[in-house]
Amino acid sequence: MSKVDQQLEDTKATIEREVPNDISITEVTFEGPELVVYTRDPKTFAGNGDLVRRLASKLRKRITVRPDPEVLSRPSDARDQILSVIPEEASVTDLDFHEDTGEVVIEAEKPGMVIGRHGSTLREITKEVGWTPEVVRTPPIESATVSNVRSFLTQEREDRRDILERVGRQIHREEMSDDEWVRITTLGCCREVGRASFILSTPETRVLIDCGDKPGAEGEVPYLQVPEALGSGPSSLDAVVLTHAHLDHSALIPLLFKYGYDGPIYTTEPTRDLMGLLTLDYLDVASKEGRSPPYDSEMVREAIKHTIPIEYGDVTDISPDIKLTLHNAGHILGSSVAHFHIGDGLYNVAFSGDIHYDDTRLFNGAVNEFPRVETLVLESTYGGRNDYQTDQADSEQKLKEVIRETYEQDGKVLIPAFAVGRSQELMLVLEEAMRSGDIPEMPVHLDGMIWEATAIHTTYPEYLRDDLRDRIFHDDENPFLADQFNHIDGGEDERQEVADGEPAIILSTSGMVTGGPIMSWLEHVGPDPDSTLVFVGYQAQGTLGRRIQNGWDEIPLGNGSRGNTLKLEMGVETVDGFSGHADRQGLENFVKTMNPRPEKILCVHGDESSVQDLSSALYHDYNLRTFAPKNLETFRFV
């Protein structure tokens, strides 16, 4: 008998000793990091409210209790009973029964009312019908991405269960080595912005953190071919952790499955959905621009199927010697600081991903409280000595001034923006400014994936700032449903109509002017001296956005109808302060307020001068060992 099978036998015996005699346990198995317990007496189990909590505490595992399929009531009978338990105000929109696992997925506009105080309504449902309820939110704005992901995971439920069982056995396998060491290898984003990727390895485990592309630099990908990464075979990777969905962190995650990786991806639920949205668009843009996509859409589906979502603050076993906890990073929806607890108290590493330390209109600021962190891998996008962003209130004031001036000139305000994060932040600013009369009311046209990304934000309001979450719960106060927002469906006729029409604001991807609908808008609006192009986010070196910001007024248009170049006549403004990244002060504050502080910091994800400036400052100000690594360096700890 293998170690895992013996462990399951022992665990089943322990559970049988702990539960009352009138509860029978038919099977105990691992599904990913969770222990799943099947019982013939789900109603009795649910009636003992503290039983699962006691078992989880004793076994130190996350536990899910499911009914043995043989004792399930018929879905047609269970449906009416479930609806009678749930308050009508919860607005249930769908019930989906899965007889193989005994789960019923309840979709509702107000899932909190389905859950009840401390899960009381969920327990009541199981007591009534025996089925195990799982609750998801009905998106206030219909999202094709959320709908497609949920539908796909339902179709692939059997495959997914096999994946989870295999992953569970890997996590709980016997440790093979008595050695103790921890290494980090840098595969990208060192002394550069983009292609974020790292390997965290121990004698037992190898974890890949992020796998992105580099904006404006086709072909520059992480060094996945080295032995520390996929060079010794995809099966040598135990897990992938994705901090957030921006393409410079997520674009090449599906490529891993093309190479043969078949393991789990750990991330938050909104990051999973956004990864699907952004990587499919990544393939679409590559195809439209005549480039060969590095993988096909099937690999995106494989990535989604292998994703194990975890919530902020949940401590999760991902291998025999590593526990992972994700914390809010304040950067974009679902973005995380990834904390790894290695061994039995041996070592702790945190990867910041991209962070914003202060609260914004969208998010609470990044979490930096951990029980222990010996080494911090810290982003340095705005780590340069002069990278101090304008106060957000001042930034908003400047943006409103630009909008008012352009409106008075009868022009358009064109804002290149990331579909995820920056656009929603700007939507909140514009909605409030028009509601309060700070700027004239005018249409705000959303092009590219912005409307779909916004719909995903409203699906997961629990990941947003507290007061914004409360507004989204009330449809009449949901700022994203304001009348002035208009979704452009991508047609050139519609864009031309907007360009020829009244003053308006246009938010369009891509945020660094590296392709996508922003190129069409430049063609339509760029020759108009009464209009204004406003940069509100970081423009990486090598991107067209950076070149325009630096004064270029003759820009390439590829196969555009006006020829190969376009003379920009519109005004160009940069409004700092809307970045999803912490500025120099925010990065220093993130480190300064950590308690306890890390012993070592690796400054990454920034231009060469930025990482060196930040590394030097943290060393001098806080007496920390700091590094500004190059790509393909390996650091050994312990």
Residue pairs with C-beta under 8 A, 6 or more apart in sequence:
1 9
2 174
3 172
3 173
3 174
4 30
4 169
4 172
4 173
4 174
7 172
8 28
8 29
8 30
11 28
11 35
11 59
11 61
12 25
12 27
12 28
14 58
14 59
15 25
15 28
15 37
15 55
15 59
16 25
18 51
18 54
18 55
18 58
19 25
19 45
19 51
19 55
20 44
20 48
22 41
22 44
23 39
23 41
23 44
23 45
23 48
24 39
24 40
24 41
25 37
25 38
25 39
26 38
26 39
26 40
26 68
27 37
27 38
27 68
28 35
28 36
28 37
28 38
29 35
29 36
29 38
29 165
29 168
30 36
30 164
30 165
30 168
30 169
30 171
30 172
31 64
31 161
31 164
31 165
31 167
31 168
32 164
32 167
32 168
32 171
32 264
32 308
33 62
33 168
33 171
33 308
33 310
33 316
33 317
33 318
34 61
34 62
34 63
34 64
34 168
35 59
35 61
35 62
35 63
35 64
36 63
36 64
36 65
36 66
37 55
37 63
37 64
37 65
37 66
38 66
38 67
38 68
38 102
39 45
39 65
39 66
39 67
39 68
40 67
40 68
40 70
40 71
41 71
42 65
42 66
42 67
42 71
42 102
42 126
42 130
42 131
42 132
43 126
43 127
43 128
43 130
45 51
45 52
45 65
45 126
46 65
46 123
46 124
46 126
46 127
47 123
47 127
49 120
49 123
52 63
52 65
55 63
56 62
56 63
62 314
62 316
64 132
65 132
66 101
66 102
66 103
66 132
67 102
67 126
67 130
67 131
67 132
68 102
69 99
69 100
69 101
69 102
71 130
72 78
72 99
72 102
72 130
72 131
73 81
73 129
73 130
73 131
75 95
75 97
75 99
75 104
77 129
78 97
78 104
78 129
78 130
78 131
79 95
79 97
81 128
81 129
82 95
82 104
82 106
82 125
82 128
82 129
82 131
82 133
83 92
83 95
84 128
85 121
85 124
85 125
85 128
86 92
86 106
86 108
86 113
86 114
86 121
86 125
87 113
87 121
89 110
89 113
90 108
90 109
90 110
90 111
90 113
90 114
91 108
91 109
91 110
91 138
92 106
92 107
92 108
92 114
93 107
93 108
93 109
93 138
94 105
94 106
94 107
94 138
95 104
95 105
95 106
95 107
96 104
96 105
96 107
96 154
97 103
97 104
97 131
98 104
98 105
98 154
98 157
100 157
100 158
100 161
101 132
101 157
101 161
102 130
102 131
102 132
103 131
103 132
103 133
103 134
104 125
104 129
104 131
104 132
104 133
104 134
105 133
105 134
105 135
105 136
105 154
106 114
106 133
106 134
106 135
106 136
107 135
107 136
107 137
107 138
108 114
108 135
108 136
108 137
108 138
109 137
109 138
109 140
110 473
111 135
111 136
111 137
113 121
114 121
114 122
114 133
114 135
115 121
115 122
115 135
116 122
116 123
116 124
122 133
122 135
125 131
125 133
126 132
126 133
136 150
137 459
137 460
137 461
139 146
139 147
139 455
139 456
139 458
139 459
140 458
140 459
140 472
140 475
140 478
140 480
140 481
141 451
141 454
141 455
141 458
141 480
141 481
142 455
143 273
143 452
143 455
143 456
143 458
143 459
144 452
145 273
145 274
145 276
145 277
145 452
145 455
145 456
146 273
146 455
146 456
146 459
148 276
149 272
149 273
149 276
149 304
152 301
152 304
152 305
153 160
153 304
153 305
156 305
159 305
160 305
163 262
163 264
163 305
163 306
164 308
167 263
167 264
167 308
170 238
170 263
170 319
171 317
171 318
171 319
171 320
172 317
172 320
173 320
174 320
175 204
175 320
175 321
176 203
176 204
177 203
177 204
179 203
180 202
180 203
180 343
180 346
180 638
181 202
181 203
181 636
181 637
181 638
182 200
182 201
182 202
182 342
182 346
182 347
182 349
182 636
182 637
182 638
183 199
183 200
183 201
183 202
183 228
183 634
183 635
183 636
183 637
184 198
184 199
184 200
184 201
184 349
184 375
184 377
184 602
184 634
184 635
184 637
185 198
185 199
185 201
185 226
185 228
185 229
185 632
185 633
185 634
185 635
186 198
186 602
186 604
186 629
186 630
186 631
186 632
186 633
186 634
187 195
187 197
187 198
187 199
187 222
187 223
187 224
187 226
187 228
187 229
187 631
187 632
188 194
188 195
188 196
188 197
188 212
188 214
188 221
188 222
188 223
188 631
189 195
189 196
189 197
189 210
189 212
189 248
189 604
189 605
189 631
190 604
190 605
190 611
190 628
190 629
190 630
190 631
190 633
191 606
191 607
191 608
191 611
191 628
191 629
191 630
191 631
192 214
192 606
192 607
192 608
192 631
193 214
193 215
193 248
193 381
193 538
193 540
193 541
193 605
193 606
193 607
194 212
194 213
194 214
194 215
194 217
194 220
194 248
194 540
195 212
195 213
195 214
195 220
195 221
195 222
195 248
195 252
196 210
196 211
196 212
196 222
196 243
196 248
196 249
196 353
196 604
196 605
197 208
197 209
197 210
197 211
197 212
197 222
197 223
197 224
197 229
197 252
198 208
198 209
198 210
198 351
198 377
199 206
199 207
199 208
199 209
199 228
199 229
200 206
200 207
200 209
200 322
200 340
200 349
201 207
201 228
202 321
202 322
202 342
202 343
204 319
204 320
204 321
205 238
205 239
205 318
205 319
205 320
205 321
205 322
206 228
206 236
206 237
206 238
207 237
207 238
207 239
207 240
207 241
207 318
207 319
207 322
207 340
208 229
208 237
208 239
208 240
208 241
208 256
209 240
209 241
209 242
209 243
209 338
209 351
210 241
210 242
210 243
210 249
210 250
210 351
210 353
211 222
211 224
211 240
211 242
211 249
211 250
211 251
211 252
211 253
211 255
211 256
212 222
212 246
212 247
212 248
212 249
212 250
212 251
212 252
213 220
213 221
213 247
213 248
213 251
213 252
213 282
214 220
214 221
214 248
214 540
215 247
215 248
215 512
215 514
215 540
215 542
215 543
216 512
216 514
216 540
216 541
216 542
216 543
216 544
216 546
217 542
218 291
221 252
221 294
222 229
222 252
223 229
223 631
223 632
224 230
224 231
224 252
224 255
224 256
224 259
225 231
226 632
228 634
229 237
230 236
230 237
230 256
230 259
230 261
233 260
234 256
234 259
234 260
234 261
234 262
235 260
235 261
235 262
237 256
237 261
237 263
238 263
238 318
238 319
239 263
239 264
239 265
239 266
239 318
239 319
240 253
240 256
240 261
240 263
240 264
240 265
240 266
241 265
241 266
241 267
241 318
241 324
241 338
241 351
242 249
242 250
242 253
242 265
242 266
242 267
242 271
242 275
243 249
243 267
243 329
243 335
243 336
243 337
243 338
243 351
243 352
243 353
243 354
244 250
244 267
244 271
244 274
244 329
244 331
244 332
244 334
244 335
244 336
244 353
244 354
245 270
245 271
245 274
245 275
245 277
245 278
245 332
245 333
245 334
245 335
245 420
246 278
246 332
246 354
246 418
246 420
246 421
247 278
247 279
247 282
249 353
249 354
250 271
250 275
250 278
250 279
251 278
251 279
251 282
252 294
253 265
253 275
253 279
253 303
254 279
254 295
254 299
254 300
254 302
254 303
255 294
255 295
255 299
256 303
257 295
257 299
257 302
257 303
257 306
258 294
258 295
258 299
262 306
263 306
264 306
264 307
264 308
264 318
265 272
265 303
265 306
265 307
265 308
266 307
266 308
266 310
266 316
266 318
266 324
266 326
267 275
267 307
267 309
267 310
267 326
267 334
267 336
268 309
268 310
268 311
268 312
268 326
268 334
268 336
268 463
269 309
269 311
269 334
269 460
270 333
270 334
270 456
270 457
270 459
270 460
270 463
271 333
271 334
271 335
271 336
272 304
272 307
272 309
273 456
273 459
274 332
274 333
274 334
274 420
274 453
274 456
275 303
275 304
275 307
276 300
276 303
276 304
277 419
277 449
277 452
277 453
277 456
278 419
278 420
278 449
279 300
279 303
280 297
280 300
281 448
281 449
282 293
283 293
283 295
283 296
283 297
283 300
285 510
285 515
285 516
286 292
286 293
286 294
287 293
288 515
289 515
289 558
310 316
310 324
310 326
311 326
312 326
312 327
312 328
312 336
312 367
312 463
313 325
313 326
313 327
314 325
314 326
315 323
315 324
315 325
315 341
316 323
316 324
316 325
317 323
318 324
321 342
321 343
321 346
322 340
322 341
322 342
323 340
323 341
324 338
324 339
324 340
324 341
325 338
325 339
325 341
325 370
326 336
326 337
326 338
326 339
327 336
327 337
327 339
327 366
327 367
327 370
328 335
328 336
328 337
328 363
328 364
328 366
328 367
328 463
329 335
329 336
329 337
329 352
329 353
329 354
329 355
329 356
329 366
329 367
330 355
330 356
330 357
330 358
330 359
330 360
330 363
330 364
330 365
330 366
330 580
331 353
331 354
331 355
331 356
331 363
331 366
331 421
331 580
331 581
332 354
332 418
332 420
332 421
332 580
333 362
333 363
333 420
333 421
333 424
333 456
333 457
333 460
333 463
333 464
334 460
334 463
335 353
335 354
335 355
336 353
337 350
337 351
337 352
337 353
337 355
337 366
337 367
337 368
338 350
338 351
338 353
339 348
339 349
339 350
339 370
339 373
340 348
340 349
340 350
340 351
341 348
341 371
341 372
342 348
342 349
346 638
347 374
347 375
347 637
347 638
348 370
348 371
348 372
348 373
348 374
348 375
349 373
349 374
349 375
349 376
349 377
349 637
350 370
350 373
350 375
350 376
350 377
350 598
351 377
352 366
352 376
352 377
352 378
352 379
352 590
353 379
354 379
354 381
354 580
354 581
354 605
355 366
355 379
355 581
355 582
355 586
355 587
355 590
356 363
356 365
356 366
356 579
356 580
356 581
356 582
356 586
357 365
357 366
357 368
357 582
357 586
357 587
357 589
357 590
358 365
358 392
358 582
358 586
359 365
359 465
360 392
360 425
360 465
360 580
361 425
361 428
361 429
361 465
361 468
362 421
362 424
362 425
362 428
362 457
362 464
362 465
362 468
363 463
363 464
363 465
364 465
364 466
366 582
366 590
368 590
368 591
368 593
368 594
369 594
369 595
370 594
372 596
373 594
373 596
373 598
374 598
374 599
374 600
374 637
375 598
375 599
375 600
375 601
375 602
375 635
375 637
376 591
376 594
376 598
376 600
376 601
376 602
377 601
377 602
377 604
378 587
378 590
378 591
378 601
378 602
378 603
378 604
378 614
379 581
379 582
379 587
379 604
379 605
379 606
380 587
380 603
380 604
380 605
380 606
380 610
380 611
380 614
380 615
381 538
381 579
381 581
381 605
381 606
381 610
382 389
382 538
382 579
382 581
382 582
382 583
382 584
382 586
382 587
382 606
382 610
383 584
383 587
383 603
383 606
383 610
383 611
383 613
383 614
383 615
384 584
384 606
384 607
384 609
384 610
384 613
384 614
385 584
385 613
385 617
386 584
387 583
387 584
387 610
388 583
388 584
388 585
389 395
389 576
389 577
389 579
389 583
390 398
390 575
390 576
390 577
391 577
392 577
392 578
394 577
395 575
395 576
395 577
395 578
396 429
396 433
396 577
398 575
399 429
399 534
399 536
399 575
399 578
400 433
400 438
400 439
402 413
402 532
402 534
402 573
402 575
403 413
403 433
403 439
403 505
404 439
404 440
405 532
406 412
406 413
406 503
406 530
406 531
406 532
406 571
407 413
407 439
407 440
407 442
407 503
409 530
409 531
410 502
410 503
410 530
411 503
411 528
411 530
411 531
411 532
411 570
412 498
412 499
412 503
412 504
412 505
412 506
412 525
412 528
412 531
412 532
413 504
413 505
413 506
413 531
413 532
413 534
414 506
414 508
414 518
414 521
414 522
414 525
414 531
414 532
414 533
414 534
414 570
415 426
415 505
415 506
415 507
415 508
415 533
415 534
415 535
415 536
416 508
416 509
416 510
416 511
416 512
416 513
416 518
416 533
416 535
416 537
416 545
417 423
417 426
417 450
417 507
417 508
417 509
417 511
417 536
417 537
418 509
418 510
418 511
418 537
418 580
419 448
419 449
419 450
419 452
419 453
419 509
419 511
420 449
420 453
421 580
422 511
422 536
422 537
422 578
422 579
422 580
423 446
423 450
423 453
423 454
423 507
423 509
424 453
424 454
424 457
424 480
425 578
425 580
426 507
426 536
426 578
427 444
427 446
427 454
427 479
427 480
427 485
427 507
428 468
428 479
430 439
430 444
430 484
430 505
431 479
431 480
431 482
431 484
431 485
432 438
432 479
433 439
434 440
434 441
434 442
434 482
434 484
435 482
440 503
441 484
442 484
442 502
442 503
442 504
442 505
443 484
443 486
443 498
443 502
443 504
443 505
444 484
444 485
444 486
444 504
444 505
444 506
444 507
445 486
445 488
445 498
445 504
445 505
445 506
445 507
446 454
446 485
446 486
446 487
446 488
446 507
446 508
447 488
447 490
447 495
447 506
447 507
447 508
447 509
447 517
447 518
447 521
448 490
448 508
448 509
448 510
448 516
448 517
448 518
449 509
450 507
450 508
450 509
451 485
451 487
454 480
457 464
457 480
458 472
458 478
458 480
461 468
461 469
461 472
461 473
462 469
464 472
468 479
471 477
471 478
471 479
472 478
472 480
475 481
488 494
488 495
488 498
488 517
490 517
492 520
495 517
495 520
495 521
495 524
496 524
498 504
498 506
498 524
499 521
499 524
499 525
499 528
506 521
506 525
508 516
508 517
508 518
508 521
509 516
509 517
509 518
510 516
510 518
511 537
511 545
512 537
512 538
512 539
512 540
512 543
512 544
512 545
512 546
513 519
513 522
513 539
513 543
513 544
513 545
513 548
514 543
514 544
514 545
519 557
519 558
519 560
522 533
522 555
522 557
522 566
522 568
523 557
523 560
523 561
523 562
523 566
525 531
525 570
526 533
526 555
526 566
526 567
526 568
526 569
526 570
527 566
527 567
527 568
527 569
527 570
528 569
528 570
529 569
529 570
529 571
530 570
531 570
531 571
532 570
532 571
532 572
532 573
533 548
533 568
533 570
533 571
533 572
533 573
534 573
534 574
534 575
535 545
535 548
535 549
535 572
535 573
535 574
535 575
536 574
536 575
536 578
536 579
537 578
537 579
537 580
538 579
538 581
539 545
539 546
539 549
540 546
541 607
544 552
544 555
544 556
547 555
548 555
548 568
548 572
549 572
549 574
552 568
553 567
553 568
553 569
554 565
554 566
554 567
554 568
555 565
555 566
555 568
556 564
556 565
556 566
557 563
557 564
557 565
557 566
558 564
560 566
582 589
582 590
584 613
584 614
584 617
587 614
588 614
588 617
588 618
588 621
591 597
591 598
591 601
591 618
591 622
591 624
592 621
592 622
597 622
597 624
598 624
599 624
599 625
600 624
600 625
600 626
600 627
600 635
600 637
601 615
601 618
601 624
601 625
601 626
601 627
602 626
602 627
602 628
602 629
602 635
603 611
603 612
603 614
603 615
603 618
603 626
603 627
603 628
604 611
604 629
605 611
606 614
608 628
611 628
612 628
614 628
615 626
615 627
615 628
616 626
618 624
618 626
619 625
619 626
627 635
629 635
